[in-house]
Amino acid sequence: MPANKNALIRYKTIDNCLRNRYRRWTLDDLVDACSDALYDMEGIRKGVSVRTVQGDIQMMRSDKLGYNAPIEVYDHKYYRYADKDYSIMDLPMSQNDYEMMQEAVDLLRQLEDFEHFAEMADVVSRLQDKLSISRNNRKPIIHFDSVPDLKGIRLLNPLYNYIANKQTLRIKYQSFAAKQPTEYIFCPYLLKEFRNRWFLFGSKASNLLLYNFPLDRIVSVEPVDVPFRENPDFDSEHFFDDVIGVSKNIRNTPRTIKFWASAEQCKYIMTKPIHRSQQLIQEYPDGSCIFQIDVVINFEMYSVFMSYGPGIKILYPRNAMMYMRDKMKEAFELYESTE
């Protein structure tokens, strides 16, 4: 495996460039591409030297990493793969790679019984399954939801590092409704995933107003020399305890939501609660039930309830019940108008 993460980023970048045969790549072009990739993914601003990229090309050509990449120079200055179908990403794992990965998985499995590491179980299972597929050339036996080429995913690693280092950022963000991006001087606090979409939480440096930005709508991110400010009202560990999804302001307070569920949906909701605060209030002879949860009322909560269709009815509070009634009526009318 590459000696370090930055080297792997450069190798993958060079590989992506050389696979693109619609452009002619000089050494300087490869240097610029590697510098841009390191900035985007790691926040490294000093760039990459020509000598470093020359060394990377030689390493990729060699057998030291198992690449044996067929990189050739043509017209005395342009680089490409002699085999247009070649990519280092298509190579199988080496025995050394496999053993190192297996050691890491074995170590993580030893931690699964500890409460703080319980949530890693699905990640460890995913890694183990991928290793078995590579080692035994078999079909997968575990499948996880994923969104290929998820927009904004490349920002995860640099944003993680910025948060860890308490680095203030200049962020350009463009909502779906906006024609032009808006610029924010921003103190980042937390990355959160919800339904295969990632969000960045933080405050404006000027007034500490809390924002959350979907990563797929962030146009650009760069560090700025502005003092980092913590928001004393934002507790990243417990901020989402009383919310479904990501839509919540610091001053929002949870409400008690009571809802009826049909006999069919009751069985499902009992085994997979809508929220951690869920309580069973009453059971009826026909198998239907009444539950309650204590959450902030937001769009994501309504979306979850709507996903059950006629199997759920909000009973309290009245404004939430009326909202659901109106939305269900709109949906009914939409289908009624279909020829």
C-alpha positions in Angstrom: 0.0 0.0 0.0 1.2 3.6 -0.4 3.4 5.0 2.3 0.8 7.6 3.4 -2.6 9.0 2.6 -1.3 11.9 0.6 0.7 9.6 -1.7 -2.5 7.6 -2.3 -4.4 10.8 -3.2 -1.7 11.7 -5.7 -1.6 8.2 -7.3 -5.4 8.2 -7.6 -5.3 11.7 -9.1 -2.6 10.8 -11.6 -4.6 7.7 -12.5 -7.8 9.7 -13.1 -5.9 12.1 -15.3 -4.2 9.4 -17.4 -7.5 7.6 -17.9 -9.0 10.8 -19.4 -7.8 10.4 -23.0 -9.8 13.5 -24.2 -7.0 15.7 -22.8 -3.2 15.8 -23.2 -1.4 15.8 -19.9 1.9 17.4 -19.4 4.0 17.0 -16.2 2.9 20.5 -15.1 -0.7 19.5 -15.6 -0.3 16.5 -13.4 1.4 18.6 -10.7 -1.5 21.1 -10.8 -4.1 18.3 -10.6 -2.3 16.7 -7.6 -2.0 20.0 -5.8 -5.8 20.7 -6.3 -6.7 17.3 -5.1 -4.7 17.6 -1.9 -6.2 21.0 -1.3 -9.7 19.8 -1.8 -9.4 16.6 0.2 -6.9 17.5 2.9 -6.8 21.3 3.0 -3.1 21.3 2.1 -2.2 24.6 0.4 1.5 24.3 -0.2 1.1 22.3 -3.4 3.2 19.5 -4.9 6.6 19.7 -6.4 7.5 18.5 -9.9 10.0 16.1 -8.4 7.4 14.6 -6.2 5.1 13.8 -9.1 8.0 12.4 -11.1 8.7 10.1 -8.2 5.1 9.1 -8.1 5.1 8.2 -11.8 8.2 6.1 -11.3 6.6 4.4 -8.3 3.4 3.7 -10.2 5.5 2.2 -13.1 7.3 -0.1 -10.8 6.3 -3.3 -9.1 6.8 -2.0 -5.5 3.1 -1.3 -5.1 2.0 -3.9 -7.6 0.8 -1.3 -10.0 3.2 -1.9 -13.0 1.4 1.1 -14.6 2.0 1.3 -18.4 2.7 5.1 -18.3 4.3 6.4 -21.4 5.5 9.7 -22.8 4.4 10.7 -26.3 5.3 13.8 -28.4 8.2 14.3 -26.0 6.1 15.9 -23.2 2.6 14.3 -22.8 1.8 11.4 -20.5 -0.8 8.7 -20.9 -1.5 5.0 -20.3 -0.3 2.8 -23.2 -3.2 0.5 -22.3 -6.3 2.8 -22.5 -8.3 0.4 -20.3 -5.7 0.3 -17.5 -6.4 1.8 -14.0 -4.7 1.2 -10.7 -8.2 1.1 -9.2 -9.0 -2.1 -11.1 -6.1 -4.1 -9.6 -6.9 -6.8 -7.1 -5.7 -6.5 -3.5 -2.2 -7.8 -2.9 -1.6 -10.4 -0.2 0.1 -7.7 1.9 -2.8 -5.3 1.4 -5.2 -8.1 2.4 -3.3 -9.0 5.6 -3.0 -5.4 6.7 -6.8 -4.8 6.2 -7.6 -8.1 8.0 -5.5 -7.0 11.0 -7.4 -3.8 11.1 -10.8 -5.6 10.9 -9.8 -8.0 13.6 -8.8 -5.2 15.9 -12.1 -3.4 15.4 -14.0 -6.6 16.1 -12.4 -6.8 19.5 -13.9 -3.4 20.3 -17.4 -4.2 19.3 -18.5 -5.3 22.7 -17.6 -1.9 24.2 -20.6 0.5 24.4 -18.8 3.4 22.7 -17.9 1.2 19.7 -21.3 -0.5 19.3 -22.2 1.7 16.3 -19.1 0.4 14.4 -20.7 -3.0 13.9 -22.1 -2.2 10.4 -18.8 -0.6 9.3 -16.8 -3.7 10.4 -19.3 -6.0 8.7 -19.0 -4.0 5.5 -15.2 -4.2 5.6 -15.2 -7.9 6.4 -17.5 -8.6 3.5 -15.4 -6.6 1.1 -12.3 -8.4 2.2 -14.0 -11.8 1.7 -15.1 -10.8 -1.8 -11.6 -9.8 -2.8 -10.0 -12.8 -1.2 -12.4 -15.5 -2.3 -13.8 -14.0 -5.5 -17.4 -14.5 -4.4 -20.5 -12.4 -4.5 -21.4 -10.1 -1.6 -23.5 -11.5 1.2 -24.2 -8.1 2.9 -25.6 -5.2 1.1 -25.7 -1.6 2.4 -27.6 1.4 1.0 -25.2 3.6 -0.9 -25.4 6.4 -3.4 -22.7 6.2 -6.0 -21.0 9.5 -7.0 -22.8 11.3 -4.2 -22.3 15.0 -4.9 -20.2 16.8 -2.1 -18.8 13.6 -0.7 -15.3 14.7 -1.6 -15.6 17.5 1.0 -16.0 15.0 3.9 -12.4 14.5 4.6 -11.2 18.1 4.4 -14.2 19.3 6.5 -13.4 16.6 9.1 -9.9 18.0 9.4 -11.0 21.6 9.5 -13.4 20.7 12.4 -10.8 18.8 14.3 -8.3 21.7 14.0 -11.0 24.4 14.8 -10.3 26.1 11.5 -12.6 29.0 10.4 -13.7 28.7 6.8 -14.9 30.8 3.9 -17.8 28.8 2.4 -19.8 29.6 -0.7 -23.2 27.9 -0.5 -26.0 27.9 -3.1 -29.4 26.7 -2.2 -31.7 25.2 -4.8 -33.7 28.4 -4.9 -30.8 30.8 -5.3 -29.4 31.9 -8.6 -26.0 32.8 -7.1 -24.0 31.4 -4.2 -23.8 33.2 -0.9 -20.5 33.6 1.0 -20.2 32.8 4.7 -17.3 33.2 7.2 -18.1 30.0 9.1 -17.0 28.1 12.2 -17.6 24.4 11.5 -18.7 22.1 14.4 -20.1 18.8 13.2 -20.8 16.6 10.2 -24.0 14.6 10.2 -25.4 12.0 7.8 -29.2 11.5 7.2 -30.6 9.3 4.5 -27.4 9.1 2.5 -27.0 12.9 2.5 -24.3 14.7 4.5 -24.7 18.1 6.3 -22.3 20.5 7.9 -23.3 22.2 11.1 -21.6 25.4 12.4 -22.0 29.1 13.1 -21.4 32.3 11.3 -18.2 33.8 12.9 -19.8 37.2 13.2 -22.9 36.4 15.3 -22.8 32.6 16.1 -26.1 32.0 14.3 -26.3 28.2 13.7 -26.6 26.9 10.1 -26.6 23.5 8.5 -25.4 23.2 4.9 -26.0 20.1 2.8 -22.6 19.2 1.3 -24.0 18.8 -2.2 -24.9 22.5 -2.2 -21.5 23.8 -1.1 -19.7 25.4 -4.0 -16.3 26.0 -2.4 -14.5 25.8 0.9 -11.2 27.5 2.0 -9.6 28.3 5.3 -9.4 31.9 6.4 -7.4 33.7 9.1 -10.3 34.6 11.3 -10.5 33.5 15.0 -12.5 30.3 15.5 -15.5 30.8 17.8 -17.4 28.1 19.7 -21.1 28.3 20.1 -21.8 27.7 23.8 -25.4 26.7 23.1 -24.5 23.9 20.6 -23.8 20.5 22.1 -22.8 18.2 19.3 -23.2 15.2 21.5 -26.9 15.8 22.4 -28.2 18.3 19.9 -30.0 15.6 17.9 -31.4 13.6 20.8 -34.9 15.1 20.3 -35.0 15.4 16.5 -35.7 13.3 13.5 -33.4 14.3 10.7 -31.3 17.5 10.7 -33.8 20.4 10.8 -33.5 22.1 14.2 -32.5 25.5 15.6 -30.9 25.9 19.0 -34.0 27.4 20.5 -36.4 24.7 19.3 -38.0 22.6 22.0 -39.5 19.1 21.6 -43.3 18.5 21.6 -45.2 15.4 22.6 -46.6 13.8 19.4 -49.3 11.2 19.9 -50.3 9.0 16.9 -52.4 6.0 16.1 -51.0 3.1 14.1 -52.9 0.3 12.4 -52.4 -3.3 13.5 -50.2 -3.9 10.5 -47.9 -0.9 11.1 -47.9 -1.5 14.9 -45.8 -4.6 14.6 -43.2 -2.7 12.5 -43.2 0.4 14.7 -42.7 -1.6 17.8 -39.6 -3.4 16.5 -38.3 -0.3 14.8 -39.3 2.8 16.8 -39.8 6.1 14.9 -37.7 7.8 17.6 -35.7 6.8 20.7 -38.3 8.5 22.9 -41.2 6.3 21.6 -43.6 4.9 24.1 -46.6 2.6 23.7 -49.6 4.4 25.3 -52.5 2.1 24.5 -53.3 -1.2 22.6 -56.7 -2.0 21.1 -58.4 -5.4 20.6 -58.0 -5.0 16.8 -54.2 -4.8 17.2 -53.9 -1.1 16.5 -52.0 1.1 19.0 -51.4 4.6 20.2 -47.8 5.7 20.6 -46.1 9.0 21.6 -42.7 10.5 20.9 -41.1 13.7 22.1 -39.4 15.5 19.2 -38.9 18.8 17.5 -41.6 19.2 14.8 -39.9 19.5 11.5 -40.1 18.5 7.8 -38.3 15.2 8.3 -40.7 14.2 11.0 -43.7 14.7 8.7 -41.9 12.9 5.9 -41.5 9.8 8.2 -45.1 9.8 9.1 -46.2 10.3 5.5 -44.1 7.3 4.5 -46.6 5.1 6.4 -49.5 6.3 4.3 -52.9 5.3 5.8 -51.2 3.2 8.5 -50.6 6.2 10.8 -52.7 9.1 12.0 -51.3 11.9 14.2 -53.7 12.7 17.0 -51.9 15.4 18.9 -51.0 18.3 18.7 -53.8 19.6 16.6 -51.6 21.8 14.3 -49.5 18.7 13.4 -52.7 16.7 12.7 -54.1 19.4 10.5 -50.8 19.7 8.6 -50.8 15.9 7.8 -54.5 16.1 6.9 -53.9 18.9 4.4 -50.9 17.1 2.8 -52.8 13.8 2.5 -55.7 15.7 0.9 -53.3 17.3 -1.6 -51.9 13.8 -2.4 -55.4 12.4 -2.8 -56.4 15.2 -5.2 -53.3 14.7 -7.2 -54.2 11.1 -7.9 -57.9 11.9 -8.4 -56.9 14.3 -11.2 -55.0 11.7 -13.1 -56.7 10.5 -16.3 
